[in-house]
Amino acid sequence: MPQNVPSFDELFEATQRSAVHLEMRDRYAVGDEADDFHTWLRTGQRDTDPTSDYWAPWVDMISRAAARGVVVRRARIVSEPVTDYIRYEHAGTVVNAAAGEQVRWLPRRHAVDLMLPGADLWIFDGTRVLFNHFTGEGGWADPDMELRSEPGIVKQCVDAFEAVWERAIPHDRYEIH
């Protein structure tokens, strides 16, 4: 990101009311989780220790946000049957939930009549949208993030997220297919 754009951590730490995340890919291949994913593929064991080197920074950030009264919601749109990557995400979502995130899953076939943005995103306090850009293989694209605050774009993204959230299945009730 250009130097004048806050980092993800700065945006998250400045959030006062809500942070929502919309994930729409069936596979991600970002470096910071590659080792954990490959271990899971080999062993079927997922790191679910919130104090591990992998999870602790995220858990700490979510916990600080919850302490400030921030509601953190994550919605994932997934194809069924799900990919190995989605199985991996599902196996680790127990940590997201324990940290204070609300997580829901929406089978893609139930999203066909929704107007969705073209990229995954975060919405902070309903005023700023951080789009996440990925390559076709699931790695970070360059540039990997784009921050937008135009009211029309923000409203479209908020409306899209809320439509997904309303239909999506809470994590504790979503069964992997």
C-alpha positions in Angstrom: 0.0 0.0 0.0 1.2 3.6 -0.5 2.8 5.1 2.6 -0.1 7.4 3.3 -2.6 4.5 3.7 -2.8 2.9 7.1 -1.8 -0.7 7.5 -4.4 -3.4 8.2 -3.3 -3.5 11.9 -3.6 0.3 12.2 -7.1 0.2 10.6 -8.2 -2.6 12.9 -6.7 -1.0 16.1 -8.5 2.3 15.3 -11.9 0.5 14.8 -14.4 1.5 17.5 -17.7 -0.3 16.6 -17.5 -3.0 14.0 -15.1 -4.9 11.7 -16.6 -7.2 9.2 -14.8 -9.5 6.8 -16.2 -11.1 3.6 -14.3 -14.0 2.2 -15.4 -15.4 -1.2 -12.6 -17.6 -2.4 -12.4 -21.4 -2.1 -8.6 -21.4 -1.8 -6.0 -19.0 -0.5 -2.3 -19.5 -0.8 -0.9 -16.8 1.4 2.6 -17.4 2.8 1.8 -16.8 6.5 -0.4 -19.9 6.7 1.3 -22.2 4.2 3.2 -24.3 6.7 0.1 -24.8 8.9 -2.0 -25.7 5.9 0.6 -28.3 4.6 0.9 -29.8 8.1 -2.9 -30.1 8.1 -2.9 -31.7 4.7 -0.3 -34.3 5.8 -1.6 -35.0 9.3 -5.2 -33.8 9.5 -4.2 -31.9 12.6 -4.8 -28.2 12.7 -3.1 -25.7 15.1 -6.0 -24.6 17.4 -3.9 -23.3 20.2 -4.8 -19.6 20.6 -1.4 -19.0 22.2 0.7 -20.5 19.4 3.0 -18.4 17.3 0.5 -18.8 14.4 -2.6 -17.7 16.3 -1.5 -15.4 19.1 -1.2 -12.1 17.2 -4.7 -12.5 15.7 -6.3 -13.6 19.0 -4.6 -10.7 20.8 -5.9 -8.2 18.2 -9.5 -9.6 18.3 -9.4 -9.7 22.1 -8.4 -6.0 22.2 -11.1 -5.1 19.7 -13.7 -7.0 21.7 -12.6 -5.2 24.9 -13.2 -1.9 23.1 -16.7 -3.0 22.2 -16.0 -3.8 18.6 -18.2 -6.5 17.0 -16.1 -8.6 14.7 -18.0 -10.7 12.1 -16.7 -12.9 9.3 -18.8 -14.4 6.5 -17.4 -17.0 4.1 -19.1 -17.9 0.8 -18.0 -21.4 -0.2 -18.6 -23.8 -3.0 -19.9 -27.3 -2.1 -18.5 -29.8 -1.9 -15.8 -27.7 -0.2 -12.1 -27.6 -1.1 -9.4 -28.9 1.2 -8.6 -25.3 2.0 -12.1 -24.6 3.3 -12.0 -27.8 5.4 -8.7 -26.4 6.8 -10.4 -23.0 7.6 -13.4 -24.7 9.1 -11.1 -26.8 11.4 -9.4 -23.6 12.7 -12.5 -21.5 13.1 -12.9 -22.6 16.7 -10.0 -20.2 17.5 -11.6 -17.3 15.6 -14.8 -17.9 17.6 -13.0 -18.3 20.9 -11.2 -15.0 20.3 -14.5 -13.2 19.9 -15.3 -13.4 16.2 -18.7 -14.3 14.9 -18.3 -16.5 11.9 -20.9 -17.7 9.4 -20.8 -19.8 6.2 -22.9 -19.4 3.1 -23.0 -22.1 0.4 -22.3 -20.3 -2.9 -25.5 -21.7 -4.4 -27.5 -19.6 -1.9 -25.7 -16.4 -3.0 -26.5 -16.4 -6.7 -29.0 -13.6 -6.5 -26.9 -11.4 -4.3 -24.9 -8.5 -5.8 -21.4 -9.0 -4.4 -18.1 -7.1 -4.7 -15.4 -8.4 -6.9 -12.9 -8.9 -4.1 -12.7 -10.1 -0.5 -12.9 -7.2 1.9 -12.9 -5.8 5.4 -15.3 -3.0 6.4 -14.3 -0.9 9.4 -16.9 1.0 11.4 -19.1 1.1 8.3 -17.0 3.9 6.9 -14.0 2.3 5.2 -13.6 -0.7 3.0 -10.3 -2.5 2.6 -10.4 -4.7 -0.5 -8.0 -7.7 -0.5 -6.6 -8.6 -3.9 -5.4 -12.1 -4.7 -3.9 -13.8 -7.7 -5.7 -16.6 -9.5 -3.7 -19.1 -7.4 -4.7 -17.5 -4.2 -1.6 -15.6 -3.3 -1.4 -11.9 -2.5 -1.6 -9.8 -5.7 0.4 -6.5 -6.0 -0.9 -4.3 -4.7 -2.6 -6.7 -2.2 -4.9 -4.2 -0.6 -7.0 -1.1 -1.6 -8.6 1.2 0.9 -11.8 3.0 -0.2 -14.0 5.4 1.7 -16.4 6.8 -1.0 -19.9 6.6 0.6 -21.4 4.8 -2.4 -18.8 2.1 -2.5 -19.0 1.6 1.3 -22.8 1.4 1.2 -22.7 -1.2 -1.6 -20.2 -3.3 0.4 -22.1 -3.0 3.7 -25.3 -4.0 2.0 -23.7 -7.0 0.3 -22.1 -8.1 3.6 -25.4 -7.8 5.5 -27.3 -9.7 2.8 -24.7 -12.6 3.0 -24.8 -12.5 6.8 -28.6 -12.7 7.0 -28.5 -15.9 4.9 -25.3 -17.5 6.2 -25.2 -20.4 8.7 -23.5 -19.8 12.0 -20.2 -21.7 12.3 -21.5 -24.1 15.1 -24.3 -25.2 12.8 -22.5 -25.3 9.4 -21.7 -28.9 8.3 -18.9 -29.4 5.8 -20.1 -31.0 2.5 
